[in-house]
Each structure stands twice: as structure tokens, then as C-alpha cells.
Amino acid sequence: MKSIVNRFMMMFGGVFAAFALIIATISANSACMWITHQPKLPDDVRKLRKF
């Protein structure tokens, strides 16, 4: 079972990493719908913002 999971992560790990970067960039450039809840962004995600 462990070898199947390792093989799957080796095949699709890059896709997951790229998808995570895209989601982080989108969330860095948007605001929360709820006025009272805007969580703090990590510094690494803050660098992805467009000015």
C-alpha cells in the first residue's frame, strides 16, 4: 500500500504543487466575503500579491 501511495505522489506531486501555487495566488489577491473575518496571510503568500 505504501508503494502505491509513493508512486502516486511521484507521478502527480508536481501537479498538486502547481495547483497549490495557483490557489495561493488567487487567495492572495482576493478578500473575504465576511467583513469581520479576514485572516492574516503568511509572508510567503503576501509576496504573490499583484500591486
C-alpha distance matrix in Angstrom:
0.0 3.8 5.5 5.2 6.5 8.8 10.0 10.8 12.6 14.4 15.6 16.8 17.4 21.0 21.5 20.4 22.7 25.6 25.2 25.3 28.4 30.1 29.6 30.9 33.9 34.7 34.6 36.7 39.4 39.6 40.9 39.8 41.5 42.4 45.4 44.6 41.0 40.4 37.7 38.2 36.3 34.8 36.9 34.4 34.3 38.1 38.5 37.1 40.0 42.6 46.1
3.8 0.0 3.8 5.4 5.2 6.2 8.6 9.9 10.7 12.3 14.3 15.5 15.4 19.0 20.1 18.8 20.6 23.7 23.8 23.6 26.4 28.5 28.1 29.1 32.1 33.3 33.0 34.9 37.7 38.2 39.5 38.6 40.6 41.5 44.2 43.4 39.7 38.9 36.0 36.1 34.1 32.3 34.3 31.7 31.9 35.7 35.9 34.8 37.9 40.6 44.0
5.5 3.8 0.0 3.8 5.4 5.0 6.0 8.5 9.8 10.4 12.2 14.2 14.5 17.9 19.2 18.6 20.4 23.2 23.6 23.9 26.5 28.5 28.6 29.7 32.4 33.7 33.9 35.6 38.3 39.0 40.7 40.0 42.1 43.3 46.0 45.5 41.7 40.6 37.8 37.8 35.5 33.6 35.2 32.4 32.6 36.4 36.3 35.0 38.2 40.7 44.2
5.2 5.4 3.8 0.0 3.8 5.5 5.2 6.1 8.7 9.9 10.6 12.2 13.4 16.8 17.3 16.9 19.2 21.7 21.7 22.4 25.2 26.8 26.8 28.3 31.0 31.9 32.2 34.3 36.7 37.3 39.0 38.3 40.0 41.4 44.3 44.0 40.3 39.3 36.7 37.0 34.7 33.2 35.0 32.1 31.9 35.7 35.8 34.1 37.1 39.5 43.1
6.5 5.2 5.4 3.8 0.0 3.8 5.5 5.1 6.2 8.6 9.9 10.5 10.9 14.6 15.2 14.1 16.3 19.1 19.0 19.2 22.1 23.9 23.7 25.0 27.8 28.8 28.9 30.9 33.5 34.0 35.6 34.8 36.8 38.0 40.8 40.4 36.7 35.7 33.0 33.3 31.0 29.5 31.4 28.6 28.4 32.2 32.4 30.9 33.9 36.4 39.9
8.8 6.2 5.0 5.5 3.8 0.0 3.8 5.4 5.2 6.1 8.6 10.0 9.7 13.2 14.7 14.0 15.4 18.4 19.0 19.1 21.6 23.7 24.0 24.9 27.5 29.0 29.3 30.9 33.6 34.5 36.2 35.8 38.0 39.4 42.0 41.5 37.7 36.4 33.6 33.4 30.9 29.0 30.5 27.6 27.8 31.6 31.4 30.0 33.3 35.8 39.3
10.0 8.6 6.0 5.2 5.5 3.8 0.0 3.8 5.5 5.1 6.2 8.7 9.6 12.6 13.8 14.0 15.8 18.2 18.9 19.8 22.1 23.8 24.5 25.8 28.1 29.4 30.1 31.8 34.2 35.2 37.3 37.0 39.1 40.7 43.4 43.3 39.5 38.1 35.5 35.4 32.7 31.0 32.3 29.1 29.2 32.9 32.5 30.8 34.0 36.2 39.8
10.8 9.9 8.5 6.1 5.1 5.4 3.8 0.0 3.8 5.5 5.2 6.1 7.7 10.9 11.2 11.2 13.7 15.8 16.0 17.1 19.7 21.0 21.4 23.1 25.4 26.4 27.2 29.2 31.4 32.2 34.2 33.9 35.7 37.5 40.3 40.3 36.6 35.3 32.9 33.0 30.4 29.0 30.6 27.5 27.0 30.8 30.6 28.7 31.7 33.8 37.5
12.6 10.7 9.8 8.7 6.2 5.2 5.5 3.8 0.0 3.8 5.4 5.2 4.8 8.4 9.6 8.9 10.7 13.4 13.9 14.4 16.9 18.7 19.2 20.4 22.8 24.2 24.7 26.4 28.9 29.9 31.9 31.7 33.9 35.5 38.1 38.0 34.2 32.7 30.1 30.0 27.3 25.6 27.1 24.0 23.8 27.6 27.3 25.6 28.8 31.1 34.6
14.4 12.3 10.4 9.9 8.6 6.1 5.1 5.5 3.8 0.0 3.8 5.8 5.5 7.9 10.0 10.6 11.6 13.9 15.3 16.1 17.8 19.8 20.9 22.0 24.0 25.7 26.6 27.9 30.3 31.7 34.0 34.1 36.5 38.2 40.7 40.7 36.9 35.1 32.5 32.1 29.1 27.2 28.2 24.8 25.0 28.7 27.9 26.3 29.6 31.7 35.2
15.6 14.3 12.2 10.6 9.9 8.6 6.2 5.2 5.4 3.8 0.0 3.8 6.0 7.6 8.5 10.0 11.8 13.2 14.3 16.0 17.7 19.1 20.4 22.0 23.7 25.0 26.3 27.9 29.9 31.2 33.7 33.9 36.0 38.0 40.6 41.0 37.3 35.5 33.3 33.1 30.0 28.5 29.6 26.1 25.8 29.4 28.6 26.5 29.7 31.4 35.1
16.8 15.5 14.2 12.2 10.5 10.0 8.7 6.1 5.2 5.8 3.8 0.0 3.8 5.5 5.2 6.4 8.8 10.1 10.7 12.5 14.5 15.6 16.7 18.5 20.3 21.4 22.7 24.5 26.4 27.5 30.0 30.2 32.2 34.3 36.9 37.3 33.7 31.9 29.8 29.8 26.8 25.6 26.8 23.4 22.7 26.3 25.8 23.5 26.5 28.3 32.0
17.4 15.4 14.5 13.4 10.9 9.7 9.6 7.7 4.8 5.5 6.0 3.8 0.0 3.8 5.4 5.2 6.2 8.7 9.9 10.6 12.5 14.4 15.4 16.5 18.6 20.2 21.1 22.5 24.8 26.2 28.5 28.7 31.1 33.0 35.4 35.6 31.9 29.9 27.5 27.2 24.1 22.5 23.7 20.3 20.0 23.7 23.1 21.2 24.4 26.5 30.1
21.0 19.0 17.9 16.8 14.6 13.2 12.6 10.9 8.4 7.9 7.6 5.5 3.8 0.0 3.8 5.4 5.0 6.2 8.5 9.8 10.6 12.4 14.3 15.3 16.6 18.5 20.0 21.1 23.1 24.8 27.5 28.3 30.7 32.9 35.1 35.5 31.9 29.7 27.5 26.9 23.5 22.0 22.6 19.0 18.7 22.1 21.2 19.0 22.3 24.1 27.6
21.5 20.1 19.2 17.3 15.2 14.7 13.8 11.2 9.6 10.0 8.5 5.2 5.4 3.8 0.0 3.8 5.4 5.2 6.1 8.6 10.0 10.7 12.3 14.2 15.5 16.7 18.4 20.0 21.6 23.0 25.8 26.4 28.5 30.9 33.3 34.0 30.5 28.4 26.6 26.4 23.2 22.3 23.3 19.8 18.7 22.1 21.5 18.9 21.7 23.3 27.0
20.4 18.8 18.6 16.9 14.1 14.0 14.0 11.2 8.9 10.6 10.0 6.4 5.2 5.4 3.8 0.0 3.8 5.5 5.1 6.1 8.7 9.9 10.5 12.2 14.3 15.4 16.4 18.2 20.3 21.3 23.7 23.9 26.2 28.3 30.7 31.1 27.5 25.6 23.6 23.5 20.5 19.6 21.1 17.9 16.7 20.3 20.2 17.9 20.6 22.7 26.4
22.7 20.6 20.4 19.2 16.3 15.4 15.8 13.7 10.7 11.6 11.8 8.8 6.2 5.0 5.4 3.8 0.0 3.8 5.4 5.1 6.3 8.8 10.0 10.6 12.4 14.4 15.4 16.4 18.8 20.4 22.8 23.5 26.2 28.2 30.2 30.6 27.0 24.7 22.4 21.8 18.6 17.2 18.1 14.7 14.0 17.6 17.1 15.0 18.2 20.4 24.0
25.6 23.7 23.2 21.7 19.1 18.4 18.2 15.8 13.4 13.9 13.2 10.1 8.7 6.2 5.2 5.5 3.8 0.0 3.8 5.4 5.1 6.3 8.7 9.9 10.7 12.5 14.3 15.4 17.1 18.9 21.8 22.9 25.4 27.8 29.8 30.7 27.2 24.7 23.0 22.4 19.0 18.1 18.7 15.2 14.0 17.2 16.4 13.7 16.6 18.2 21.9
25.2 23.8 23.6 21.7 19.0 19.0 18.9 16.0 13.9 15.3 14.3 10.7 9.9 8.5 6.1 5.1 5.4 3.8 0.0 3.8 5.4 5.1 6.2 8.6 10.0 10.7 12.3 14.2 15.8 16.9 19.7 20.4 22.5 25.0 27.3 28.2 24.8 22.6 21.1 21.2 18.1 17.8 19.1 16.0 14.0 17.3 17.3 14.3 16.6 18.3 22.1
25.3 23.6 23.9 22.4 19.2 19.1 19.8 17.1 14.4 16.1 16.0 12.5 10.6 9.8 8.6 6.1 5.1 5.4 3.8 0.0 3.8 5.5 5.1 6.1 8.6 9.9 10.5 12.1 14.5 15.6 17.9 18.5 21.1 23.2 25.2 25.8 22.2 20.0 18.1 17.9 14.8 14.3 15.8 12.9 11.0 14.5 14.9 12.5 15.0 17.4 20.9
28.4 26.4 26.5 25.2 22.1 21.6 22.1 19.7 16.9 17.8 17.7 14.5 12.5 10.6 10.0 8.7 6.3 5.1 5.4 3.8 0.0 3.8 5.5 5.1 6.2 8.7 9.9 10.5 12.6 14.6 17.4 18.7 21.5 23.8 25.4 26.2 22.8 20.0 18.3 17.5 14.0 13.4 14.0 10.8 9.0 12.2 11.9 9.2 12.0 14.2 17.8
30.1 28.5 28.5 26.8 23.9 23.7 23.8 21.0 18.7 19.8 19.1 15.6 14.4 12.4 10.7 9.9 8.8 6.3 5.1 5.5 3.8 0.0 3.8 5.5 5.2 6.2 8.6 9.9 11.0 12.7 15.9 17.3 19.7 22.4 24.2 25.5 22.3 19.7 18.7 18.4 15.2 15.4 16.2 13.4 10.8 13.4 13.3 9.9 11.7 13.2 17.0
29.6 28.1 28.6 26.8 23.7 24.0 24.5 21.4 19.2 20.9 20.4 16.7 15.4 14.3 12.3 10.5 10.0 8.7 6.2 5.1 5.5 3.8 0.0 3.8 5.5 5.1 6.1 8.5 10.1 10.8 13.4 14.3 16.7 19.2 21.2 22.3 19.0 16.7 15.7 16.0 13.1 13.9 15.5 13.3 10.2 12.9 13.9 10.8 12.1 14.2 17.7
30.9 29.1 29.7 28.3 25.0 24.9 25.8 23.1 20.4 22.0 22.0 18.5 16.5 15.3 14.2 12.2 10.6 9.9 8.6 6.1 5.1 5.5 3.8 0.0 3.8 5.5 5.2 6.0 8.7 10.1 12.5 13.7 16.7 18.8 20.3 21.1 17.8 15.0 13.5 13.0 9.8 10.3 11.7 9.6 6.4 9.3 10.4 7.9 9.5 12.3 15.6
33.9 32.1 32.4 31.0 27.8 27.5 28.1 25.4 22.8 24.0 23.7 20.3 18.6 16.6 15.5 14.3 12.4 10.7 10.0 8.6 6.2 5.2 5.5 3.8 0.0 3.8 5.5 5.1 6.5 9.0 12.1 14.2 17.1 19.7 20.8 22.1 19.1 16.0 15.2 14.5 11.2 12.0 12.4 10.4 7.1 8.8 9.2 5.7 6.8 8.9 12.5
34.7 33.3 33.7 31.9 28.8 29.0 29.4 26.4 24.2 25.7 25.0 21.4 20.2 18.5 16.7 15.4 14.4 12.5 10.7 9.9 8.7 6.2 5.1 5.5 3.8 0.0 3.8 5.5 5.4 6.5 9.9 11.8 14.2 17.1 18.6 20.3 17.6 14.8 14.8 15.0 12.3 14.0 15.1 13.6 9.9 11.1 12.3 9.0 8.7 10.1 13.4
34.6 33.0 33.9 32.2 28.9 29.3 30.1 27.2 24.7 26.6 26.3 22.7 21.1 20.0 18.4 16.4 15.4 14.3 12.3 10.5 9.9 8.6 6.1 5.2 5.5 3.8 0.0 3.8 5.4 5.3 7.5 8.9 11.9 14.3 15.7 17.0 14.0 11.3 11.0 11.5 9.2 11.5 13.2 12.4 8.7 9.8 12.0 9.6 9.0 11.4 14.2
36.7 34.9 35.6 34.3 30.9 30.9 31.8 29.2 26.4 27.9 27.9 24.5 22.5 21.1 20.0 18.2 16.4 15.4 14.2 12.1 10.5 9.9 8.5 6.0 5.1 5.5 3.8 0.0 3.8 5.7 7.9 10.3 13.7 15.7 16.3 17.5 14.7 11.4 10.9 10.2 7.5 9.6 10.5 10.0 6.3 6.3 8.6 6.7 5.6 8.5 11.0
39.4 37.7 38.3 36.7 33.5 33.6 34.2 31.4 28.9 30.3 29.9 26.4 24.8 23.1 21.6 20.3 18.8 17.1 15.8 14.5 12.6 11.0 10.1 8.7 6.5 5.4 5.4 3.8 0.0 3.8 7.0 10.3 13.0 15.6 16.0 17.9 15.8 12.6 13.2 12.9 10.8 13.2 13.6 13.2 9.7 8.9 10.5 8.2 5.6 6.8 9.2
39.6 38.2 39.0 37.3 34.0 34.5 35.2 32.2 29.9 31.7 31.2 27.5 26.2 24.8 23.0 21.3 20.4 18.9 16.9 15.6 14.6 12.7 10.8 10.1 9.0 6.5 5.3 5.7 3.8 0.0 3.8 6.9 9.2 12.1 12.8 15.0 13.0 10.3 11.7 12.5 11.3 14.4 15.6 15.7 12.0 11.4 13.8 11.6 9.3 10.4 12.2
40.9 39.5 40.7 39.0 35.6 36.2 37.3 34.2 31.9 34.0 33.7 30.0 28.5 27.5 25.8 23.7 22.8 21.8 19.7 17.9 17.4 15.9 13.4 12.5 12.1 9.9 7.5 7.9 7.0 3.8 0.0 3.8 6.5 8.7 9.0 11.3 9.6 7.2 9.5 11.0 10.9 14.5 16.2 17.0 13.5 12.7 15.6 14.3 11.8 13.2 14.3
39.8 38.6 40.0 38.3 34.8 35.8 37.0 33.9 31.7 34.1 33.9 30.2 28.7 28.3 26.4 23.9 23.5 22.9 20.4 18.5 18.7 17.3 14.3 13.7 14.2 11.8 8.9 10.3 10.3 6.9 3.8 0.0 3.8 5.5 7.0 8.8 6.8 5.7 8.3 11.0 11.7 15.4 17.7 18.7 15.3 15.0 18.3 17.0 15.0 16.8 18.0
41.5 40.6 42.1 40.0 36.8 38.0 39.1 35.7 33.9 36.5 36.0 32.2 31.1 30.7 28.5 26.2 26.2 25.4 22.5 21.1 21.5 19.7 16.7 16.7 17.1 14.2 11.9 13.7 13.0 9.2 6.5 3.8 0.0 3.8 6.3 8.9 8.2 8.5 11.5 14.5 15.5 19.2 21.5 22.4 19.0 18.6 21.8 20.3 18.1 19.4 20.6
42.4 41.5 43.3 41.4 38.0 39.4 40.7 37.5 35.5 38.2 38.0 34.3 33.0 32.9 30.9 28.3 28.2 27.8 25.0 23.2 23.8 22.4 19.2 18.8 19.7 17.1 14.3 15.7 15.6 12.1 8.7 5.5 3.8 0.0 3.8 5.6 5.6 7.4 10.6 14.0 15.8 19.5 22.1 23.5 20.3 19.8 23.3 22.3 20.2 21.9 22.7
45.4 44.2 46.0 44.3 40.8 42.0 43.4 40.3 38.1 40.7 40.6 36.9 35.4 35.1 33.3 30.7 30.2 29.8 27.3 25.2 25.4 24.2 21.2 20.3 20.8 18.6 15.7 16.3 16.0 12.8 9.0 7.0 6.3 3.8 0.0 3.8 5.7 7.1 10.8 13.6 15.9 19.6 21.8 23.7 20.7 19.6 23.1 22.6 20.1 21.6 21.8
44.6 43.4 45.5 44.0 40.4 41.5 43.3 40.3 38.0 40.7 41.0 37.3 35.6 35.5 34.0 31.1 30.6 30.7 28.2 25.8 26.2 25.5 22.3 21.1 22.1 20.3 17.0 17.5 17.9 15.0 11.3 8.8 8.9 5.6 3.8 0.0 3.8 6.5 9.5 12.4 15.4 18.8 21.3 23.5 20.9 20.0 23.7 23.6 21.5 23.5 23.7
41.0 39.7 41.7 40.3 36.7 37.7 39.5 36.6 34.2 36.9 37.3 33.7 31.9 31.9 30.5 27.5 27.0 27.2 24.8 22.2 22.8 22.3 19.0 17.8 19.1 17.6 14.0 14.7 15.8 13.0 9.6 6.8 8.2 5.6 5.7 3.8 0.0 3.8 6.2 9.6 12.3 15.7 18.5 20.4 17.8 17.3 21.1 20.9 19.2 21.6 22.4
40.4 38.9 40.6 39.3 35.7 36.4 38.1 35.3 32.7 35.1 35.5 31.9 29.9 29.7 28.4 25.6 24.7 24.7 22.6 20.0 20.0 19.7 16.7 15.0 16.0 14.8 11.3 11.4 12.6 10.3 7.2 5.7 8.5 7.4 7.1 6.5 3.8 0.0 3.8 6.6 9.0 12.6 15.1 17.0 14.4 13.6 17.4 17.3 15.6 18.0 18.8
37.7 36.0 37.8 36.7 33.0 33.6 35.5 32.9 30.1 32.5 33.3 29.8 27.5 27.5 26.6 23.6 22.4 23.0 21.1 18.1 18.3 18.7 15.7 13.5 15.2 14.8 11.0 10.9 13.2 11.7 9.5 8.3 11.5 10.6 10.8 9.5 6.2 3.8 0.0 3.8 6.4 9.6 12.6 14.5 12.3 12.1 15.9 16.2 15.2 18.3 19.4
38.2 36.1 37.8 37.0 33.3 33.4 35.4 33.0 30.0 32.1 33.1 29.8 27.2 26.9 26.4 23.5 21.8 22.4 21.2 17.9 17.5 18.4 16.0 13.0 14.5 15.0 11.5 10.2 12.9 12.5 11.0 11.0 14.5 14.0 13.6 12.4 9.6 6.6 3.8 0.0 3.8 6.6 9.2 11.7 10.1 9.5 13.2 14.2 13.5 16.8 17.7
36.3 34.1 35.5 34.7 31.0 30.9 32.7 30.4 27.3 29.1 30.0 26.8 24.1 23.5 23.2 20.5 18.6 19.0 18.1 14.8 14.0 15.2 13.1 9.8 11.2 12.3 9.2 7.5 10.8 11.3 10.9 11.7 15.5 15.8 15.9 15.4 12.3 9.0 6.4 3.8 0.0 3.8 6.4 8.2 6.4 6.2 9.9 10.7 10.6 14.2 15.6
34.8 32.3 33.6 33.2 29.5 29.0 31.0 29.0 25.6 27.2 28.5 25.6 22.5 22.0 22.3 19.6 17.2 18.1 17.8 14.3 13.4 15.4 13.9 10.3 12.0 14.0 11.5 9.6 13.2 14.4 14.5 15.4 19.2 19.5 19.6 18.8 15.7 12.6 9.6 6.6 3.8 0.0 3.8 5.5 5.4 6.2 9.0 10.5 11.6 15.4 16.9
36.9 34.3 35.2 35.0 31.4 30.5 32.3 30.6 27.1 28.2 29.6 26.8 23.7 22.6 23.3 21.1 18.1 18.7 19.1 15.8 14.0 16.2 15.5 11.7 12.4 15.1 13.2 10.5 13.6 15.6 16.2 17.7 21.5 22.1 21.8 21.3 18.5 15.1 12.6 9.2 6.4 3.8 0.0 3.8 5.5 4.9 6.5 9.2 10.5 14.0 15.1
34.4 31.7 32.4 32.1 28.6 27.6 29.1 27.5 24.0 24.8 26.1 23.4 20.3 19.0 19.8 17.9 14.7 15.2 16.0 12.9 10.8 13.4 13.3 9.6 10.4 13.6 12.4 10.0 13.2 15.7 17.0 18.7 22.4 23.5 23.7 23.5 20.4 17.0 14.5 11.7 8.2 5.5 3.8 0.0 3.8 5.4 5.4 7.3 9.8 13.3 15.2
34.3 31.9 32.6 31.9 28.4 27.8 29.2 27.0 23.8 25.0 25.8 22.7 20.0 18.7 18.7 16.7 14.0 14.0 14.0 11.0 9.0 10.8 10.2 6.4 7.1 9.9 8.7 6.3 9.7 12.0 13.5 15.3 19.0 20.3 20.7 20.9 17.8 14.4 12.3 10.1 6.4 5.4 5.5 3.8 0.0 3.8 5.3 5.4 7.4 11.1 13.5
38.1 35.7 36.4 35.7 32.2 31.6 32.9 30.8 27.6 28.7 29.4 26.3 23.7 22.1 22.1 20.3 17.6 17.2 17.3 14.5 12.2 13.4 12.9 9.3 8.8 11.1 9.8 6.3 8.9 11.4 12.7 15.0 18.6 19.8 19.6 20.0 17.3 13.6 12.1 9.5 6.2 6.2 4.9 5.4 3.8 0.0 3.8 5.4 5.7 9.3 10.8
38.5 35.9 36.3 35.8 32.4 31.4 32.5 30.6 27.3 27.9 28.6 25.8 23.1 21.2 21.5 20.2 17.1 16.4 17.3 14.9 11.9 13.3 13.9 10.4 9.2 12.3 12.0 8.6 10.5 13.8 15.6 18.3 21.8 23.3 23.1 23.7 21.1 17.4 15.9 13.2 9.9 9.0 6.5 5.4 5.3 3.8 0.0 3.8 5.6 8.5 10.0
37.1 34.8 35.0 34.1 30.9 30.0 30.8 28.7 25.6 26.3 26.5 23.5 21.2 19.0 18.9 17.9 15.0 13.7 14.3 12.5 9.2 9.9 10.8 7.9 5.7 9.0 9.6 6.7 8.2 11.6 14.3 17.0 20.3 22.3 22.6 23.6 20.9 17.3 16.2 14.2 10.7 10.5 9.2 7.3 5.4 5.4 3.8 0.0 3.8 6.6 9.5
40.0 37.9 38.2 37.1 33.9 33.3 34.0 31.7 28.8 29.6 29.7 26.5 24.4 22.3 21.7 20.6 18.2 16.6 16.6 15.0 12.0 11.7 12.1 9.5 6.8 8.7 9.0 5.6 5.6 9.3 11.8 15.0 18.1 20.2 20.1 21.5 19.2 15.6 15.2 13.5 10.6 11.6 10.5 9.8 7.4 5.7 5.6 3.8 0.0 3.8 6.3
42.6 40.6 40.7 39.5 36.4 35.8 36.2 33.8 31.1 31.7 31.4 28.3 26.5 24.1 23.3 22.7 20.4 18.2 18.3 17.4 14.2 13.2 14.2 12.3 8.9 10.1 11.4 8.5 6.8 10.4 13.2 16.8 19.4 21.9 21.6 23.5 21.6 18.0 18.3 16.8 14.2 15.4 14.0 13.3 11.1 9.3 8.5 6.6 3.8 0.0 3.8
46.1 44.0 44.2 43.1 39.9 39.3 39.8 37.5 34.6 35.2 35.1 32.0 30.1 27.6 27.0 26.4 24.0 21.9 22.1 20.9 17.8 17.0 17.7 15.6 12.5 13.4 14.2 11.0 9.2 12.2 14.3 18.0 20.6 22.7 21.8 23.7 22.4 18.8 19.4 17.7 15.6 16.9 15.1 15.2 13.5 10.8 10.0 9.5 6.3 3.8 0.0
